[in-house]
Amino acid sequence: MTSHPSTLHPLALIPLLTALLGGCGGGSDSTTPPTPTGQVRVQFTSPTDTDNVRTVGAAIPVAVGVTFNGAIAADGSSVLWSAANASFSPARSSSTGGQASSTMVATAGGMLQVQASATVAGQTGSATQTLYLRPAPQALEVLVPAYFYPNPSGSAWDQLISTAQAYPGVQVTAIMNPNDGIFSSADEQFARVVSDFTGEGGQVVAYVATGYGTGRSVSAIKQNIDNYLRYYGRNQLSGFFLDEMGATSQHLAFYKQIYSYIKGLDEELRVIGNPGTLPVADYAGVADVLVTFEGKASDYTRFNPQDGSAWVYAKTNSAQAMLVHNATSCTAMQTAMRAAASARNNTGLVYATDLLYDFATNTGNPWANLPSYWTSLLGTVSALNRGTALPGC
């Protein structure tokens, strides 16, 4: 019998070739896998979101943490600092222990975006922190809605006069309000207390209702202004308090006319406008001071110009006022005063009272008298101005 050599089917060669290639060291070493891209993460550690209002021209420490692929970045990793209208020293710093820092000086007020860019192993990551820069704050001033009649037998005006010099470092400005500013002759009782109060170092501004830009004519308001100056005298009046001020651009032209009229009479007359809320930014051009909050003390704890009104930080704190009612205790008053003095609120003219008013029912009159803690309010403002501990309640 003749024997024939055996034959292998072609499919049977595949395992053999695979084994031979494996044994010869082929396969995985023939191609180097790609190096994964590193991830650089940058996070601001100073200033924080709760400490983000600073002063123009002051040295501001800035710092970031830097990680690479989730681990602390190697020492010497480069961080570049940048922001409009600001300088950094150094402009580029090196990290140590995953931290890098510099010192910033801003040259203009308002909102500012600060950027830090870190480079690690050829990869770059960055972070941005929003800051608000304000001019150096002025001392707090007390603005009193003195809407009470100066009875010759005694009134809160007498208390204002007797305490005007109790705290020499605290300027007190009273808003006089004879008949909502509508009169055609002087009231001798108002003339008396205004003269006595200014003689003790107080300042007086005259109340004028403006009807929110629709309820009164410009000519009627001008007549009120003229009558104040005619019957009470420029030497007794520091300016005017424009109550019931609008807050939208719709009525801006109306208030421009009034502001221009007052400044045309005397550039030194101060114009305090009271929209009672944060108005559109252009209102800063039609008043020297704006009352950006009028309401309950409990609501004032939530006041924050950063929520859509960052323009206030381009103005000094003396261009913003608050009038708080329903601050039913001395402690509540001090809480409101501290908030006003904070960098976030940036408010320079202040007042709080324990008298009550309910907006929903339009009941109560918070400006009918001075608060029971009047002297404590003056002492609190004095302490805040001096940077000392607040007096006990």
MIFI-764474 format. One record per residue (C-alpha): z, x, y; residue number from 1. Coordinates in pm, 1 decimal. Example, Ala and Ser with C-alpha at 12.3 -4.5 7.8 and 13.67 -1.06 7.14 Angstrom:
2
+----------+----------+----------+-----+
!       zz !       xx !       yy ! seq !
+----------+----------+----------+-----+
!    780.0 !   1230.0 !   -450.0 !   1 !
!    714.0 !   1367.0 !   -106.0 !   2 !
+----------+----------+----------+-----+
END
This chain:
393
+----------+----------+----------+-----+
!       zz !       xx !       yy ! seq !
+----------+----------+----------+-----+
!      0.0 !      0.0 !      0.0 !   1 !
!    -89.7 !    133.5 !    334.5 !   2 !
!    189.0 !    137.0 !    590.8 !   3 !
!    124.4 !     61.1 !    966.0 !   4 !
!    327.1 !    193.8 !   1255.9 !   5 !
!    554.7 !    -69.0 !   1420.1 !   6 !
!    471.3 !   -190.5 !   1774.8 !   7 !
!    709.1 !   -294.1 !   2057.4 !   8 !
!    637.2 !   -600.9 !   2259.9 !   9 !
!    601.9 !   -511.1 !   2634.9 !  10 !
!    906.6 !   -728.5 !   2731.1 !  11 !
!   1119.7 !   -519.0 !   2504.0 !  12 !
!   1053.3 !   -214.1 !   2722.1 !  13 !
!   1242.2 !   -355.7 !   3022.4 !  14 !
!   1599.6 !   -296.1 !   2896.5 !  15 !
!   1499.0 !     50.2 !   2781.1 !  16 !
!   1351.6 !    145.7 !   3117.2 !  17 !
!   1657.1 !      7.0 !   3294.4 !  18 !
!   1889.5 !    214.5 !   3079.7 !  19 !
!   1678.9 !    527.1 !   3128.9 !  20 !
!   1674.9 !    483.6 !   3506.2 !  21 !
!   2049.3 !    427.6 !   3510.4 !  22 !
!   2104.5 !    738.0 !   3308.8 !  23 !
!   1884.7 !    940.5 !   3542.0 !  24 !
!   2094.9 !    853.9 !   3847.8 !  25 !
!   1838.5 !    625.9 !   4015.9 !  26 !
!   1918.8 !    288.1 !   4171.2 !  27 !
!   2204.0 !    262.9 !   4428.9 !  28 !
!   2175.4 !    614.3 !   4571.2 !  29 !
!   1811.2 !    567.3 !   4659.3 !  30 !
!   1887.4 !    345.9 !   4970.9 !  31 !
!   2183.2 !    379.7 !   5218.9 !  32 !
!   2319.8 !     36.7 !   5324.7 !  33 !
!   2331.9 !    -34.4 !   5705.0 !  34 !
!   2650.4 !     48.0 !   5896.9 !  35 !
!   2818.5 !   -273.6 !   6013.4 !  36 !
!   2831.7 !   -321.4 !   6392.8 !  37 !
!   3180.9 !   -273.1 !   6538.3 !  38 !
!   3342.1 !   -552.0 !   6743.0 !  39 !
!   3518.6 !   -452.2 !   7066.6 !  40 !
!   3766.4 !   -708.1 !   7199.3 !  41 !
!   3913.8 !   -684.0 !   7550.2 !  42 !
!   4200.9 !   -901.9 !   7672.6 !  43 !
!   4375.4 !   -899.5 !   8011.3 !  44 !
!   4749.2 !   -849.0 !   7990.9 !  45 !
!   4801.2 !   -830.1 !   8368.3 !  46 !
!   4765.1 !  -1034.6 !   8582.5 !  47 !
!   4814.3 !  -1341.1 !   8363.5 !  48 !
!   4689.0 !  -1695.4 !   8422.9 !  49 !
!   5032.7 !  -1788.4 !   8559.9 !  50 !
!   5048.1 !  -1487.8 !   8793.4 !  51 !
!   4695.8 !  -1491.1 !   8931.1 !  52 !
!   4747.5 !  -1544.4 !   9306.4 !  53 !
!   4783.5 !  -1216.4 !   9491.0 !  54 !
!   4765.5 !  -1079.8 !   9845.9 !  55 !
!   4462.9 !   -928.6 !  10016.5 !  56 !
!   4511.5 !   -557.7 !  10084.6 !  57 !
!   4807.4 !   -518.6 !   9846.0 !  58 !
!   4800.6 !   -291.5 !   9539.7 !  59 !
!   4750.6 !   -508.7 !   9230.0 !  60 !
!   4816.8 !   -355.7 !   8885.5 !  61 !
!   4555.3 !   -462.9 !   8629.2 !  62 !
!   4574.8 !   -395.1 !   8256.1 !  63 !
!   4392.5 !   -485.8 !   7936.2 !  64 !
!   4441.4 !   -447.1 !   7564.2 !  65 !
!   4146.9 !   -309.2 !   7361.9 !  66 !
!   4084.0 !   -350.6 !   6988.4 !  67 !
!   3798.7 !   -238.7 !   6763.1 !  68 !
!   3731.3 !   -438.2 !   6446.3 !  69 !
!   4076.0 !   -593.3 !   6480.7 !  70 !
!   4262.6 !   -260.7 !   6506.1 !  71 !
!   4398.7 !    -83.6 !   6813.2 !  72 !
!   4116.1 !    109.6 !   6977.3 !  73 !
!   4126.4 !    487.6 !   6953.9 !  74 !
!   4294.9 !    670.3 !   7240.0 !  75 !
!   4049.8 !    775.3 !   7508.1 !  76 !
!   3831.3 !    467.2 !   7479.3 !  77 !
!   3663.7 !    411.1 !   7816.0 !  78 !
!   3732.6 !    102.3 !   8032.2 !  79 !
!   3524.0 !     30.3 !   8342.3 !  80 !
!   3670.5 !   -196.9 !   8613.6 !  81 !
!   3466.9 !   -404.1 !   8860.6 !  82 !
!   3495.3 !   -692.2 !   9108.5 !  83 !
!   3325.8 !   -797.7 !   9429.8 !  84 !
!   3510.7 !   -710.0 !   9753.1 !  85 !
!   3759.4 !   -488.1 !   9571.7 !  86 !
!   3820.3 !   -123.6 !   9485.3 !  87 !
!   3986.9 !     28.3 !   9178.1 !  88 !
!   4182.0 !    348.2 !   9128.1 !  89 !
!   4065.8 !    474.4 !   8888.1 !  90 !
!   3736.2 !    286.5 !   8858.4 !  91 !
!   3714.9 !    403.2 !   8495.6 !  92 !
!   4024.8 !    461.3 !   8284.8 !  93 !
!   4097.7 !    570.7 !   7927.5 !  94 !
!   4301.6 !    373.2 !   7678.9 !  95 !
!   4627.3 !    488.9 !   7522.7 !  96 !
!   4772.3 !    295.2 !   7233.2 !  97 !
!   4509.7 !     27.7 !   7285.9 !  98 !
!   4605.4 !    -25.1 !   7650.9 !  99 !
!   4419.4 !     68.7 !   7969.6 ! 100 !
!   4520.7 !     10.4 !   8331.3 ! 101 !
!   4415.3 !     58.9 !   8690.5 ! 102 !
!   4515.8 !    -50.9 !   9041.2 ! 103 !
!   4302.3 !   -291.9 !   9239.8 ! 104 !
!   4291.9 !   -359.1 !   9615.0 ! 105 !
!   4097.3 !   -665.4 !   9731.7 ! 106 !
!   3945.0 !   -678.1 !  10077.7 ! 107 !
!   3866.6 !  -1052.2 !  10110.0 ! 108 !
!   4046.0 !  -1377.6 !  10035.2 ! 109 !
!   3944.8 !  -1655.7 !   9798.2 ! 110 !
!   3853.6 !  -1664.2 !   9430.3 ! 111 !
!   3770.6 !  -1330.4 !   9267.8 ! 112 !
!   3635.9 !  -1246.6 !   8921.7 ! 113 !
!   3773.5 !   -918.1 !   8782.6 ! 114 !
!   3586.9 !   -763.2 !   8490.0 ! 115 !
!   3697.3 !   -495.3 !   8245.2 ! 116 !
!   3438.5 !   -345.5 !   8006.1 ! 117 !
!   3550.7 !   -122.0 !   7719.3 ! 118 !
!   3334.1 !    109.1 !   7510.9 ! 119 !
!   3443.9 !    214.9 !   7161.4 ! 120 !
!   3225.6 !    404.6 !   6908.7 ! 121 !
!   2915.7 !    321.6 !   7107.9 ! 122 !
!   2994.0 !    -50.7 !   7117.4 ! 123 !
!   3098.2 !   -241.8 !   7433.8 ! 124 !
!   3305.9 !   -552.1 !   7492.3 ! 125 !
!   3430.8 !   -709.4 !   7814.3 ! 126 !
!   3667.8 !   -967.0 !   7958.8 ! 127 !
!   3696.2 !  -1147.6 !   8291.6 ! 128 !
!   4009.0 !  -1261.9 !   8472.5 ! 129 !
!   4004.6 !  -1503.3 !   8767.3 ! 130 !
!   4228.8 !  -1410.0 !   9058.8 ! 131 !
!   4291.8 !  -1586.1 !   9389.4 ! 132 !
!   4346.2 !  -1364.9 !   9691.8 ! 133 !
!   4531.2 !  -1493.7 !   9996.3 ! 134 !
!   4621.9 !  -1336.9 !  10331.3 ! 135 !
!   4974.6 !  -1200.5 !  10365.9 ! 136 !
!   5208.0 !  -1504.5 !  10384.9 ! 137 !
!   5390.3 !  -1599.5 !  10703.3 ! 138 !
!   5751.2 !  -1718.8 !  10726.3 ! 139 !
!   5809.8 !  -2080.9 !  10628.0 ! 140 !
!   5830.2 !  -2335.3 !  10911.0 ! 141 !
!   6000.0 !  -2676.5 !  10890.1 ! 142 !
!   5777.7 !  -2967.0 !  10997.2 ! 143 !
!   5987.1 !  -3279.0 !  11061.4 ! 144 !
!   5831.9 !  -3628.0 !  11076.3 ! 145 !
!   6080.3 !  -3735.8 !  11346.7 ! 146 !
!   5973.1 !  -4100.0 !  11342.9 ! 147 !
!   6314.7 !  -4224.0 !  11454.6 ! 148 !
!   6395.9 !  -4357.7 !  11799.1 ! 149 !
!   6620.8 !  -4138.7 !  12017.7 ! 150 !
!   6888.6 !  -4395.4 !  12101.8 ! 151 !
!   7109.8 !  -4273.4 !  12387.2 ! 152 !
!   7415.2 !  -4364.4 !  12175.9 ! 153 !
!   7306.3 !  -4111.3 !  11913.8 ! 154 !
!   7025.2 !  -4050.0 !  11665.6 ! 155 !
!   6882.6 !  -3793.3 !  11427.9 ! 156 !
!   6720.1 !  -3632.6 !  11733.0 ! 157 !
!   7066.5 !  -3519.5 !  11839.6 ! 158 !
!   7112.7 !  -3353.7 !  11499.6 ! 159 !
!   6776.4 !  -3182.5 !  11538.9 ! 160 !
!   6881.0 !  -3050.3 !  11878.3 ! 161 !
!   7224.3 !  -2932.6 !  11763.4 ! 162 !
!   7083.5 !  -2740.5 !  11465.0 ! 163 !
!   6773.4 !  -2598.1 !  11634.9 ! 164 !
!   6937.7 !  -2258.1 !  11672.3 ! 165 !
!   7154.9 !  -2266.4 !  11360.0 ! 166 !
!   6901.5 !  -2049.9 !  11175.2 ! 167 !
!   6718.1 !  -1837.0 !  11434.1 ! 168 !
!   6463.1 !  -1716.1 !  11178.4 ! 169 !
!   6347.6 !  -2069.9 !  11099.6 ! 170 !
!   6098.7 !  -2238.2 !  11330.3 ! 171 !
!   6149.0 !  -2616.1 !  11341.8 ! 172 !
!   5863.5 !  -2835.4 !  11465.2 ! 173 !
!   5926.7 !  -3206.6 !  11519.2 ! 174 !
!   5659.1 !  -3475.4 !  11527.3 ! 175 !
!   5741.7 !  -3717.5 !  11809.3 ! 176 !
!   5612.3 !  -4069.0 !  11749.4 ! 177 !
!   5654.0 !  -4319.3 !  12032.7 ! 178 !
!   5478.0 !  -4639.5 !  11922.3 ! 179 !
!   5228.8 !  -4452.7 !  11700.6 ! 180 !
!   5106.7 !  -4270.6 !  12010.6 ! 181 !
!   4985.1 !  -4586.2 !  12185.6 ! 182 !
!   5154.9 !  -4621.6 !  12527.1 ! 183 !
!   5079.7 !  -4617.8 !  12898.2 ! 184 !
!   5401.5 !  -4471.5 !  13036.5 ! 185 !
!   5670.4 !  -4224.7 !  12935.6 ! 186 !
!   5976.0 !  -4333.6 !  12741.0 ! 187 !
!   6269.1 !  -4169.6 !  12917.2 ! 188 !
!   6464.6 !  -4133.1 !  12594.0 ! 189 !
!   6180.3 !  -3944.6 !  12427.1 ! 190 !
!   6137.6 !  -3734.3 !  12740.6 ! 191 !
!   6508.2 !  -3647.2 !  12725.0 ! 192 !
!   6525.6 !  -3540.0 !  12360.4 ! 193 !
!   6194.3 !  -3357.1 !  12367.3 ! 194 !
!   6311.6 !  -3153.5 !  12667.1 ! 195 !
!   6647.5 !  -3079.9 !  12503.5 ! 196 !
!   6489.8 !  -2987.5 !  12169.4 ! 197 !
!   6231.0 !  -2749.8 !  12316.3 ! 198 !
!   6503.4 !  -2604.3 !  12535.6 ! 199 !
!   6684.3 !  -2502.9 !  12216.1 ! 200 !
!   6377.1 !  -2330.7 !  12075.6 ! 201 !
!   6221.7 !  -2618.9 !  11882.2 ! 202 !
!   5857.2 !  -2716.0 !  11904.6 ! 203 !
!   5713.6 !  -3066.7 !  11937.4 ! 204 !
!   5374.4 !  -3202.8 !  11831.4 ! 205 !
!   5259.1 !  -3551.7 !  11928.5 ! 206 !
!   5171.0 !  -3820.6 !  11674.2 ! 207 !
!   4824.7 !  -3977.3 !  11687.8 ! 208 !
!   4696.0 !  -4228.5 !  11430.6 ! 209 !
!   4328.4 !  -4180.3 !  11344.2 ! 210 !
!   4264.9 !  -4471.0 !  11106.1 ! 211 !
!   4113.7 !  -4250.1 !  10833.1 ! 212 !
!   3800.1 !  -4203.9 !  11043.2 ! 213 !
!   3711.0 !  -4573.0 !  11050.5 ! 214 !
!   4005.5 !  -4770.6 !  11189.6 ! 215 !
!   4005.8 !  -4627.8 !  11543.2 ! 216 !
!   3745.5 !  -4506.8 !  11788.7 ! 217 !
!   3718.4 !  -4151.3 !  11914.1 ! 218 !
!   3760.9 !  -4277.8 !  12271.0 ! 219 !
!   4088.8 !  -4453.3 !  12187.4 ! 220 !
!   4224.1 !  -4138.7 !  12023.1 ! 221 !
!   4122.8 !  -3927.3 !  12322.3 ! 222 !
!   4312.5 !  -4170.9 !  12546.5 ! 223 !
!   4627.2 !  -4123.2 !  12334.9 ! 224 !
!   4594.6 !  -3747.2 !  12364.4 ! 225 !
!   4548.0 !  -3764.6 !  12740.3 ! 226 !
!   4850.7 !  -3991.2 !  12781.3 ! 227 !
!   5078.6 !  -3756.9 !  12589.8 ! 228 !
!   4983.9 !  -3468.8 !  12815.7 ! 229 !
!   5003.0 !  -3683.0 !  13130.5 ! 230 !
!   5341.5 !  -3842.7 !  13061.9 ! 231 !
!   5526.8 !  -3576.3 !  12862.3 ! 232 !
!   5362.4 !  -3255.2 !  12988.4 ! 233 !
!   5180.8 !  -2966.5 !  12827.7 ! 234 !
!   5488.6 !  -2747.2 !  12865.8 ! 235 !
!   5677.8 !  -2974.2 !  12624.0 ! 236 !
!   5404.4 !  -3018.6 !  12364.3 ! 237 !
!   5277.4 !  -2754.2 !  12120.1 ! 238 !
!   4996.8 !  -2968.8 !  11982.3 ! 239 !
!   4901.8 !  -3289.9 !  11804.5 ! 240 !
!   4963.6 !  -3441.0 !  11462.3 ! 241 !
!   4655.7 !  -3636.4 !  11349.9 ! 242 !
!   4785.5 !  -3883.0 !  11094.2 ! 243 !
!   4576.7 !  -4099.1 !  10861.0 ! 244 !
!   4313.5 !  -3826.6 !  10836.3 ! 245 !
!   4019.0 !  -3870.7 !  10602.8 ! 246 !
!   3954.6 !  -3624.8 !  10321.0 ! 247 !
!   3584.3 !  -3662.2 !  10238.8 ! 248 !
!   3275.8 !  -3521.6 !  10407.8 ! 249 !
!   3181.3 !  -3874.4 !  10514.7 ! 250 !
!   3423.9 !  -3860.9 !  10809.6 ! 251 !
!   3405.3 !  -3492.6 !  10892.7 ! 252 !
!   3195.7 !  -3537.6 !  11209.6 ! 253 !
!   3454.8 !  -3784.1 !  11343.2 ! 254 !
!   3732.2 !  -3524.9 !  11317.8 ! 255 !
!   3514.5 !  -3248.6 !  11458.0 ! 256 !
!   3490.3 !  -3449.8 !  11779.9 ! 257 !
!   3867.3 !  -3489.1 !  11805.4 ! 258 !
!   3937.6 !  -3125.2 !  11724.1 ! 259 !
!   3683.0 !  -3005.0 !  11979.0 ! 260 !
!   3828.3 !  -3235.1 !  12242.2 ! 261 !
!   4183.2 !  -3103.4 !  12194.7 ! 262 !
!   4073.4 !  -2740.0 !  12192.2 ! 263 !
!   3863.6 !  -2807.0 !  12501.0 ! 264 !
!   4178.0 !  -2918.8 !  12683.0 ! 265 !
!   4371.6 !  -2610.2 !  12575.8 ! 266 !
!   4274.5 !  -2365.7 !  12301.7 ! 267 !
!   4642.5 !  -2298.3 !  12233.2 ! 268 !
!   4721.5 !  -2658.0 !  12137.3 ! 269 !
!   4783.3 !  -2668.8 !  11762.0 ! 270 !
!   4611.3 !  -2940.5 !  11560.8 ! 271 !
!   4788.7 !  -3054.6 !  11243.7 ! 272 !
!   4581.4 !  -3294.2 !  11032.0 ! 273 !
!   4731.5 !  -3514.7 !  10763.8 ! 274 !
!   4494.5 !  -3622.4 !  10487.5 ! 275 !
!   4801.0 !  -3617.5 !  10259.9 ! 276 !
!   4593.1 !  -3458.8 !   9984.5 ! 277 !
!   4359.5 !  -3164.1 !   9934.6 ! 278 !
!   4044.0 !  -3254.2 !  10132.3 ! 279 !
!   3698.3 !  -3104.0 !  10105.0 ! 280 !
!   3690.1 !  -2744.7 !  10224.9 ! 281 !
!   3520.1 !  -2814.5 !  10559.8 ! 282 !
!   3834.6 !  -2988.2 !  10688.2 ! 283 !
!   3984.0 !  -2642.7 !  10731.8 ! 284 !
!   3748.7 !  -2615.8 !  11029.2 ! 285 !
!   3874.3 !  -2930.6 !  11206.3 ! 286 !
!   4248.7 !  -2857.8 !  11199.2 ! 287 !
!   4469.3 !  -2552.6 !  11236.2 ! 288 !
!   4705.6 !  -2691.4 !  10970.9 ! 289 !
!   4636.0 !  -2944.7 !  10696.7 ! 290 !
!   4900.8 !  -3151.5 !  10519.6 ! 291 !
!   4757.0 !  -3114.5 !  10171.1 ! 292 !
!   5040.6 !  -3300.5 !   9999.3 ! 293 !
!   5242.0 !  -3604.3 !  10106.1 ! 294 !
!   5428.9 !  -3778.0 !   9828.1 ! 295 !
!   5711.6 !  -3774.7 !   9576.9 ! 296 !
!   5893.9 !  -3454.1 !   9491.7 ! 297 !
!   5830.8 !  -3512.0 !   9121.0 ! 298 !
!   5455.2 !  -3519.9 !   9182.9 ! 299 !
!   5467.7 !  -3201.4 !   9389.9 ! 300 !
!   5566.9 !  -3002.4 !   9081.3 ! 301 !
!   5206.6 !  -3048.9 !   8960.7 ! 302 !
!   5041.9 !  -2946.7 !   9287.1 ! 303 !
!   4785.5 !  -2673.0 !   9221.0 ! 304 !
!   4501.3 !  -2586.7 !   9463.1 ! 305 !
!   4324.5 !  -2392.9 !   9188.0 ! 306 !
!   4212.2 !  -2725.4 !   9041.2 ! 307 !
!   3902.6 !  -2759.8 !   9258.4 ! 308 !
!   4037.4 !  -2647.2 !   9596.8 ! 309 !
!   4050.3 !  -2268.5 !   9571.4 ! 310 !
!   3930.3 !  -2252.0 !   9933.3 ! 311 !
!   4293.6 !  -2277.3 !  10046.9 ! 312 !
!   4350.8 !  -1918.0 !   9933.7 ! 313 !
!   4109.0 !  -1792.1 !  10197.7 ! 314 !
!   4353.3 !  -1932.5 !  10456.5 ! 315 !
!   4700.5 !  -1814.0 !  10545.8 ! 316 !
!   4991.6 !  -2022.7 !  10415.9 ! 317 !
!   5061.1 !  -2131.3 !  10775.5 ! 318 !
!   4740.5 !  -2337.5 !  10758.2 ! 319 !
!   4886.5 !  -2566.1 !  10488.7 ! 320 !
!   5177.2 !  -2812.7 !  10497.4 ! 321 !
!   5364.3 !  -3040.9 !  10258.2 ! 322 !
!   5577.3 !  -3351.2 !  10325.1 ! 323 !
!   5790.2 !  -3448.1 !  10025.6 ! 324 !
!   6002.5 !  -3761.0 !   9987.0 ! 325 !
!   6214.3 !  -3895.0 !   9698.5 ! 326 !
!   6374.6 !  -3551.3 !   9658.7 ! 327 !
!   6697.7 !  -3728.3 !   9579.9 ! 328 !
!   6924.6 !  -3425.2 !   9554.1 ! 329 !
!   6973.8 !  -3088.2 !   9717.2 ! 330 !
!   6857.5 !  -2926.7 !   9393.3 ! 331 !
!   6534.3 !  -3128.6 !   9398.5 ! 332 !
!   6480.4 !  -3022.3 !   9758.9 ! 333 !
!   6525.1 !  -2655.4 !   9669.4 ! 334 !
!   6282.6 !  -2689.2 !   9379.5 ! 335 !
!   6021.3 !  -2827.4 !   9620.8 ! 336 !
!   6088.4 !  -2551.0 !   9875.9 ! 337 !
!   6051.0 !  -2278.6 !   9611.8 ! 338 !
!   5726.2 !  -2433.5 !   9494.2 ! 339 !
!   5586.9 !  -2445.3 !   9848.5 ! 340 !
!   5678.1 !  -2080.9 !   9903.5 ! 341 !
!   5510.5 !  -1973.1 !   9578.6 ! 342 !
!   5183.3 !  -1784.6 !   9586.0 ! 343 !
!   5016.8 !  -2062.2 !   9386.1 ! 344 !
!   5099.9 !  -2334.5 !   9640.8 ! 345 !
!   5043.8 !  -2108.6 !   9944.9 ! 346 !
!   5214.9 !  -2357.2 !  10178.4 ! 347 !
!   5381.9 !  -2250.4 !  10502.9 ! 348 !
!   5495.9 !  -2573.3 !  10673.3 ! 349 !
!   5752.3 !  -2763.5 !  10466.7 ! 350 !
!   5972.4 !  -3071.1 !  10462.2 ! 351 !
!   6166.9 !  -3267.2 !  10201.3 ! 352 !
!   6389.6 !  -3572.9 !  10223.9 ! 353 !
!   6605.8 !  -3780.4 !   9993.3 ! 354 !
!   6484.2 !  -4101.0 !  10157.7 ! 355 !
!   6267.0 !  -4314.5 !   9931.9 ! 356 !
!   5916.2 !  -4455.3 !   9945.4 ! 357 !
!   5714.3 !  -4633.5 !   9678.8 ! 358 !
!   5339.5 !  -4621.0 !   9735.5 ! 359 !
!   5255.7 !  -4892.1 !   9482.7 ! 360 !
!   5468.5 !  -5151.9 !   9660.1 ! 361 !
!   5460.6 !  -4992.9 !  10008.1 ! 362 !
!   5838.2 !  -5017.7 !  10031.6 ! 363 !
!   6077.3 !  -4777.3 !  10200.7 ! 364 !
!   6051.1 !  -4547.1 !  10501.5 ! 365 !
!   6104.8 !  -4180.8 !  10413.3 ! 366 !
!   6078.1 !  -4066.5 !  10775.8 ! 367 !
!   6337.9 !  -4304.3 !  10922.6 ! 368 !
!   6608.7 !  -4037.4 !  10936.7 ! 369 !
!   6686.2 !  -3678.3 !  10848.3 ! 370 !
!   6784.0 !  -3609.4 !  10486.1 ! 371 !
!   7151.7 !  -3596.6 !  10395.1 ! 372 !
!   7103.9 !  -3227.6 !  10304.4 ! 373 !
!   6939.1 !  -3134.7 !  10637.5 ! 374 !
!   7147.8 !  -2823.0 !  10702.4 ! 375 !
!   7104.1 !  -2713.2 !  10339.0 ! 376 !
!   6728.8 !  -2748.2 !  10382.1 ! 377 !
!   6740.9 !  -2516.0 !  10684.4 ! 378 !
!   6956.9 !  -2269.9 !  10491.0 ! 379 !
!   6720.6 !  -2280.5 !  10193.7 ! 380 !
!   6416.4 !  -2208.5 !  10410.3 ! 381 !
!   6605.0 !  -1927.4 !  10583.3 ! 382 !
!   6694.0 !  -1769.4 !  10248.3 ! 383 !
!   6335.5 !  -1794.9 !  10121.9 ! 384 !
!   6209.8 !  -1628.0 !  10440.0 ! 385 !
!   6460.5 !  -1344.1 !  10401.2 ! 386 !
!   6412.5 !  -1308.6 !  10024.9 ! 387 !
!   6780.8 !  -1371.3 !   9950.8 ! 388 !
!   6959.2 !  -1602.6 !   9706.9 ! 389 !
!   6940.7 !  -1970.5 !   9792.9 ! 390 !
!   7261.2 !  -2131.7 !   9923.5 ! 391 !
!   7460.7 !  -2346.0 !   9684.0 ! 392 !
!   7403.1 !  -2718.4 !   9689.5 ! 393 !
+----------+----------+----------+-----+
END
